[in-house]
């Protein structure tokens, strides 16, 4: 008959096992045998005498002073103390007070009858020839360090490398011999955080484009509802709606030289609106597919558009002539920017390249192939001769005129549709998933991330930023979004550096070049 086995809880069994383990290992079997002080001293004395008898006349720690004096007093006949009558850290023993440098006669200045001071060491090091100084320094410093190490004591003052560099440089630090510090990211400038303060509704489709009037009184938006709307910047109220496009309005631009508004859309049309009469006065025909972007040249009457037909076109505003067709991209051209300096036209494309164009010749000056994915956004810095490009892989900064790479801004892992930058060095990137990232332009530090809630009635999937732009005072940021709204952000006036500190760590720079 099988006896009934007593059933225990898991808790009881675990603690019994713990107790057995504790009893088994309570004695520390791995503990090292205690060192016998007397035998250790005998061992070290024999080792020093056997290995370092040739250098025992050199400075040693005071704990070995009696031993050294006993061993060397008869051999050299005398010993010299650093400060007679005082308990010094070092003693110098030898046939003369302090050995002179090679080729230097003992004078009243160099013939020191006591332990030399720091200034004395430096002056003598300056007088030594570099090659001899290097040899003496390496020989002396290494042997002293070995004595100290084998005597079981901590090494004193600096390691041998420091003495070598000190003598070689004549008493000053030598950068070529000292260990170089790893490069660190410079501390970013503090920027106040941005906060949402107005949501403007009125469009019936995705808001795809924004432009602010040069006088900073109103701004224009183009939408998927095929309309262009003009809004009062101060109050956010609708002033005017313009109809005429038969498909999504993808780009708008306002001239600072004439009362004209330009627009382009997926209907292949490029229109010029006279804002005194609120009607279309010119059409620019030529693109073979949807027109994705538009920009005005700041100093001459030239309009540039880019399209899904893989070209950008340069138009004479007055004559409507197609001055140049900039061909070279192998996929849709998503964005175009103009500036008065060379290169005057910059395009970004879905073929992952950025091209800098010669406006006079109508040809490519430079092709930048560093991006690995579509380039949907390009922005020029208002004060520096630089620009940034946005792609799902990275935001990259470049230097004009040749497109020299500056740095990567990594972390906005989404499809970046738009970029904006102000004179204060705040770079804004807006993405397809509705996120906005704020960056410090100089250091590439991401100091704020915003994900605004979609409007009631909209789907979460309609959380997307298609365009963003600073007004001309640079105190407001306007965004065009997929929930059919326009959102206006401004800096938090109450924020201080103490209340919103920069969460910055001086990390080692790891910049990808390509």
TISEZA-27561 format. One record per residue (C-alpha): residue in one letter; x, y, z. Coordinates in steps of 0.001 Angstrom, whole numbers, plus 500000, padded with zeros to 6 digits. Layout:
# residues N
AXYZ
...
//
This chain:
# residues 514
X500000500000500000
X501399503339498932
X501720505798501776
X500063509125501365
X502704511729500493
X502180514958502382
X501412517740499946
X503170521014500559
X502509524380499004
X504920525733496416
X505748528531498858
X506927526005501519
X508962523990499035
X510716527088497698
X511737528243501170
X513009524759502113
X515154524797498990
X516445528259499862
X517368527080503361
X519337524091502037
X521144526367499582
X521980528823502339
X523342526095504607
X525447524737501785
X527092528028500814
X527113529899504123
X530865529353504466
X532782531491501982
X534979528842500378
X536227531216497710
X537655533725500160
X541346534395499570
X543919533483502200
X544888536501504308
X548276537988503417
X550940537674506098
X552492541116506474
X555955539913507504
X556347537444504665
X555027540022502171
X557628542561503310
X560425540027503002
X559252539070499531
X559050542690498340
X562445543560499817
X564084540645498016
X562349541579494759
X563404545228494972
X567011544273495768
X567147541758492911
X565405543800490211
X566086547450491069
X569483547588492777
X570787549780489930
X568210552506490546
X567867552445494312
X569603555834494574
X566551557494492942
X563698559099494934
X561469556641496763
X558519556859499115
X559286557658502751
X557936554299503932
X561043552695502414
X563413555446503594
X565022553547506488
X565529550465504335
X567124552438501491
X569363554392503867
X570490551163505488
X571245549554502139
X572886552503500378
X574457554628503126
X577743552743503094
X577813552414499317
X577490556111498532
X578846557472501784
X576163560136502262
X572523560947501694
X570699564207501075
X567360565051502622
X564805567296500989
X564434569398504123
X566911568611506876
X565232568291510241
X561784567698508724
X559947564499507875
X559883564724504064
X558119562540501550
X561246561980499505
X564964561638500116
X567573562058497436
X570652559929497827
X573697559948495646
X577216561247495131
X576144564863494604
X573062566849495617
X571224566834492270
X572530565654488930
X573053568406486410
X571562568186482948
X573831567114480118
X575917570012478904
X574820572298481756
X577405573413484248
X576566573407487951
X576025577002489012
X574520578692492023
X571114578381490326
X571327574747489292
X573318573358492193
X570410572667494519
X571262571179497916
X567685570120498553
X564670568606496869
X564015570761493768
X560826572802493637
X558323572627490776
X559702575830489259
X563217574454489505
X562186571279487682
X560481573296484955
X563447575620484446
X565821572685484227
X563487570884481831
X563479573952479608
X567269573931479516
X567541570261478528
X567839569451474819
X564570567795473640
X566080564465472620
X568046564064475830
X565080565267477859
X562907562634476257
X565376559875477043
X565939561026480625
X562257561530481256
X561212558133479940
X564018556348481810
X563533558145485127
X559746558248485128
X559360554615484190
X561811553378486782
X560216555451489556
X556782554176488623
X558021550592488628
X559568550997492082
X556371552443493487
X554190549828491860
X556276546874493009
X556542548292496503
X552782547761496802
X551988551519497004
X549932553806494839
X551852555688492210
X552564559275493086
X551719562402491135
X551466561910487348
X551993558793485225
X555103558513483049
X553301559841479951
X552550563110481719
X556192563690482667
X557230562953479113
X554806565407477569
X555635568011480208
X559363567893479526
X558933567699475780
X556864570842475726
X559147572696478083
X556727572833480987
X553514573265478979
X550924570681477953
X551602569134474570
X548365568401472705
X549971565852470407
X551082563684473332
X548021564025475538
X544953561845475131
X542410563633472967
X538889564141474247
X536108562702472163
X534203565425470290
X530950566316472026
X527805567976470786
X527747571695471615
X525059572776474049
X521937573842472145
X520417577290472452
X517331577392474663
X514025577993472855
X510672578496474580
X508162575720473862
X505395576277471323
X501731575779472173
X498518575615470178
X496378578692470546
X493974578678467578
X492236576147465351
X490644577510462177
X487959575500460394
X486333576173457057
X487801573916454402
X485914570792453342
X489021568826452365
X492627568288453363
X494482571586453675
X497531571152451449
X499342574509451216
X499932577835452994
X501340581245452068
X501552584416454198
X501107587866452683
X504229590129452792
X502415592685454950
X501634589972457532
X497923590876457593
X496436587746456052
X497382584326454770
X496194581955452062
X495486578221452108
X494836575753449300
X492806572620449898
X491553569314448599
X488101570908448324
X489491572757445205
X489199576181446837
X491695578813447914
X490746580660451080
X492132583918452452
X492137584302456255
X492755587231458568
X495972586428460442
X495077588274463655
X491515586991464135
X491519583803462050
X488326584845460260
X487631583971456631
X487976586970454302
X487549585436450852
X487191582147448953
X488517581722445413
X487208578960443146
X488577577948439777
X490684574842440207
X489007571562439338
X491200569423441603
X493235569663444829
X495197572914445210
X498731571747446034
X500631575047446126
X500087578766446694
X502522581702446549
X502005585439447085
X504112587979445223
X505879590727447146
X506386592733443947
X502807592849442639
X499231592234443893
X499257588698442513
X498538585288444003
X499775582167442228
X498364578670442668
X498900575194441240
X497062571927441598
X496543568338440623
X494528569533437611
X497905570380435912
X496986574073436040
X499085577008437209
X497048580168437746
X497799583820438440
X495119585642440447
X494783589413440512
X493834590215444111
X492436593618443179
X489764591928441057
X489826588479442743
X489933586665439446
X492354584657437302
X494273586788434813
X496861584287433487
X497301580559432982
X500647578827432539
X500259575761430332
X502901573071429904
X502947570530432713
X501863567039431697
X500728565909435154
X499756567164438616
X501692570248439768
X502990569654443304
X504855572834444223
X505267576479443345
X507673579262444323
X508436582821443252
X511893584195442597
X512550586965445156
X514170589497442794
X513055588829439216
X509614588234437711
X510022584493437407
X507783581685438640
X508986578101439163
X506713575068439454
X507414571358439946
X505317568436438882
X504635564728438917
X505896564684435304
X509479564699436787
X510230568251435671
X510357571735437116
X509421574617434849
X510504578229434909
X507872580723433720
X508036584386432791
X505225585865434878
X504239588560432380
X504560586784429034
X503495583326430375
X506438581864428426
X508028578613429571
X511606579912429899
X513173576593430980
X512066573041431506
X514378571660434196
X514590567960433394
X516833565395435038
X514817563942437895
X513554560419437276
X510450560619439453
X507910563178440627
X509405566493441814
X507752567196445170
X509175570580446176
X510923573587444683
X512537576659446291
X514023579842444836
X516623582272446154
X518448585279444731
X521926583786445301
X523456580899443405
X522113578276443048
X518843580074442431
X516616576974442211
X516571573891444465
X514321570888443862
X513592567750445882
X512166564642444270
X510673561211444878
X513752559795443121
X515542560515446484
X517783563245445028
X518072566981445475
X519197569094442517
X520693572569442556
X520046574312439242
X521775576934437141
X518879579268436293
X520656580924433349
X521641577704431599
X518638575709432774
X520903572809433774
X521827570925436947
X524800572312438893
X524892569649441637
X522940566465442364
X522802565391446017
X522205561658446395
X522614561217450169
X518935560561450942
X517652557009450661
X513957557881450405
X511738560480448764
X512584564126449435
X509256565868449965
X510399569075451685
X513174571641451335
X513585574852453367
X516152577667453108
X517561579305456241
X516524583003456312
X519954584270457420
X522534581605456703
X523701580317453332
X522350576872454184
X519257574735453680
X517601571589455002
X515834568715453293
X513290566336454773
X512853562642454014
X511579559604455956
X515178558502456575
X516546561778457987
X516451565539457937
X519734566712456441
X521382570127456517
X523473571395453616
X525704574337452801
X525404576366449611
X526554576769446879
X527868573230446335
X525554571334448675
X528198570353451222
X526694568096453879
X526548569567457417
X524684567121459675
X521776564724460103
X518779565428462316
X517508561985463261
X514468561022465261
X511415562117463271
X510601558625462060
X507736559401459710
X507041560703456210
X508084564349456491
X505880566523454280
X507017569994455267
X509816572019456873
X509979575591458168
X512748577561459883
X512892581008461479
X515704583477462159
X515934582315465771
X517172578908464634
X513959576945465241
X513457574267462586
X510007572678462366
X509259569373460656
X505696568179460048
X504849564589459174
X502132562353457780
X501291560910461195
X500361564329462635
X503571564889464609
X505514568133464678
X509129568169465842
X510984571342466849
X514765571372466374
X517614573675467267
X519137574463463855
X522772574773464994
X523079571598467042
X520236569489465628
X518757569028469132
X515072568051469152
X513697570267471944
X509947569706471489
X507530567191469998
X503858567985469370
X501019565677468356
X497872567775468236
X494542566004468577
X492386565791465472
X489157567739465240
X485990566084466610
X484361564100463825
X487651563331462084
X489319559957462059
X492591559462463881
X494063558456460542
X493365562019459364
X496096563288461636
X498650564618459166
X500652567786458587
X500852568759454908
X502355572247455187
X503680574620457839
X504986578155457728
X506075580939460084
X504422584302459646
X506702587261458870
X506990588263462533
X508118584656463211
X506009584647466382
X503336582349464936
X503515578982463238
X500675578022460904
X500071574390459959
X497818572862457287
X496411569529458352
X494549566441457179
X491636566978459590
X490604569933457331
X491773572532459863
X494458575167460049
X496220575312463414
X498168578295464716
X500931577884467318
X502864580513469226
X505672580555471765
X504775580158475435
X505477583648476847
X505441582390480442
X508105579730479890
X511619580236481241
X514752578173480983
X514320577175484628
X510732575975484154
X511489574190480861
X515143573138481047
X516911571637478078
X517091567862478652
X520452567829476978
X523269565328477391
X526683566013475846
X526687562846473800
X529553561872471570
X528814562959468029
X527833560136465686
X527053561849462422
X526347559796459350
X527907561309456294
X525641559575453846
//
